[in-house]
Amino acid sequence: MQPLQFRNKILTIPGLNNSGPAHWQSLWEHKFLFAERIDLGGWDHPDKNEWVDRIAAAISAEPEPVLIAAHSLGCHAFAHWFGAASALSRVRVAGALLVAPPDLSRLRRNHGLASFNDAPPFTSRVPMVVVASDNDPYAKSSHVWHLSRKWDARFVNAGPFGHINADSGIGDWPYGQYLLASLQPAPTPALADPAGWLRAGDWPNRVRRDPRFEFNERTHRP
């Protein structure tokens, strides 16, 4: 199988309590040269507005469009930023992979995340994939499906992998890498070698000079 190639920088956005060294986000950051984590701060006691501001600053600081790889609560933070972003800011995102977004009603009840209200719905030309798990303890797959509709994203059920984190035993999660790579814009076709144009440039003239291809008006008059 051909190795995956990423043409855009990857920005990872972890969720509550950050992502540890065995998490697929951390492994991607080590595996891919142009992968970097957005430091949201307040990992254990997140503030939605601060997270959104840091996402905005990280994306705006990049000279080229980026790929987003968000997990858990980081998906909601990204959705809040994207929902409020201008069209000019949105085009700085080449694609977004939003993995295992939790049911916020559960998090607010169990972790006191009062600042994280539901992200607004939006439509977008930016390709996005929302990924669910059959047995995620933080959200039913049906809830994640509704989020994908709300965020105008493609829905993918990755199977029974819990919260799709280090405890899921997926290592660097090759399937997630494939999904992220699939979001990249198609490469611009390379222009033909101008020298080749010159070498082949005389054949249309030869065809036109060939009597077999000449148009004889007299033979076509009624």
N, C-alpha and C positions, 0 to 999 in steps of 0.2 A: 504494500500500500504506500502511496506517495506520502511523504511527511507533510504535515500541515504547514502552510506558510501564512503568516500574518503580515499584511502590508500596512496596517495601522497600529499605532501604539495602543496598548491595553491598559485601562485604568480599572483597578479592582475596588469595589466598595463593599466592605464587610458589614455584618450586622451587629447586633447587641453582643457585647463582650469581645468584639474583635474576632479574627480568625487565627487559630494557632498554627504552629509549624507544620502540622500534618494535614491541614485543610487544603483543598484543591486550589483555592486562591493563592495561598502561600507557595504551593508547589509550582503554580504557573509563574509566579513572580521570579522564581529561581530558574525555571525552564526557559522562559522567553526573555530575550534581551530587552525588549521594549515593553515590559509589563511593570506597572508601578501601582502601589497602593495609595489611595487617598486617605490621608490621616484626618479622620473626622473628629478626633478628640472626644472626651467624655464617653468612652466606650461602655462603661458600666452604668452611667446615668445620662443617656443621650438627650440632647435638646434638638428638636426637629429643626428649628430655624438655624441653629449653628451648623448642623450637618448639611443642610441645604446650601448655606453660604459657602461652606468649604468645598462642596461639589462644584458649585458655580465657579469658584476661584480656580480650582484645579483644571477644569475644562477650558476656561477662558485663557489659561496660561499656556496651553498647547498650541503650537503653530499650525498643526494639521488636525483634521478630524480624528477622533479617537473611538475605540471600541470600549464599551462599558461591560464589565462582568460583575454584577451585583449579587449579593446573597442576603437572604432573610430580611431583616429590617432595613438593610441598605437598599433594597428594591423600592421600598416605600419612600425613602429619602430621595432617591433618584427620581421617582415618579412625581414627587412634590416639586423638585427643581424643574423637571421637564414640563409639567403642566403650567408653570408660571413663566417659563422662558420665552423669549421672543423668537420669531422665526430665524433671525440672524444667529441667535445662540444655539438653536436646535441643530442647525446644519453643521455644527462643530462635532456632532455625534454621528459616526458612520453607522453604528448599530449598537444594540443593547441586549445583553443576555441577563434576564432577571430570574434568579433561581430561588425557589422555595420561599416566596413572600408569605409571611405569616398572617394569620387572622388577627388583625389589630385589636379586636374586641377581647381576645384572650390575653394578649400582651398587656393591654391597659389594666385588665383585671388582676393579672398575676405579677406584673412587674412595675405597675404604677407609671407607665409611659403616657402621662396625660397630654404631653405636648404633641404626640403623634396622632393627629386626627387623620381621617381618610383622605387620600390624595384625590384630587379632582379628576374626572374623566377627560380624555383628550383624544384627538385624532392626529395622526402624524404620517409623514412620508418616510420617516426614519424606520428602518426595519428593526423589529423587536421580537424576541421570543421570551415567553414566560413559561418556566419549567416547574412542574409539580411532581410530587411523589405520592404513591398510593397509600403510604402509611406514615405520612408526616405528622408528628404529634402537635405541630403548631398550626396546621390548616388542613382542612379536607381538600381533596383534589377538585371537588366541585366549586369550592370557594376560590381556589386559584384560577379555575377556568373563568369565573365571573370577573376576576381581576384582569385577566387577559382581554376580555371583551371591553372592559372599561378603559383599558390602556391601548386599545387598537393594536394588539400584539398577537402573534401566532402562539397557540397553546401546544405544549408538549408534555406528555406524561412520561417521565423517565423510568418508571417502575417502582418497586418497593425498596426505596433507599432512605427511608427515614427523612431526616431534615436535609439530606444531600450535603453532608458535612464530613468532618474527619471520622466521626463514628460510623459512617455509612460504609467504610471499607472500600472506597472507590479510588483511592490513590489520587493521581493527578487528573482523574476523570476524563478519559479520552473522548467520551461521547459529548461532554460539555465543550471540549476543544473544537470538535467538529461543528457543533451548533454555533459557536462563536465565529468560527471561520466562515460559515455559510452566510453570515450577515454582512460580510465585506462587499463593497461595491465591485462590480466586475472590472477587471483592469482595462485601461484604455488600450485599444489595439495599437500595436506599433506601426508606424508608417512604413511603407515600402522603401527600400533603399533607392534614393534618387539616381544612383548610378545604374540601377536596373531599369529605371524608366528610360534613361538615355539609350541603353543597349537595345531595348525593345521598342523604342519610340518610332522607328521607321516602318514597322510592319503595317500600320493602318494605311500609310501612304502607298505602300506596295499593293495592298488590296485594292485601293481606289484606282490605281493605275492599271490593274488587271482588267482586261476587257470583259472577262466573265462577270465582273461585279459592277460594271458601269451601267448607268441607267440611260437607256436610249429612248428619248421622248417620242420619236417617230413611231417606234414599234408599239407604243402603248396608247396612241391616239385612236379614237374610234373612227 
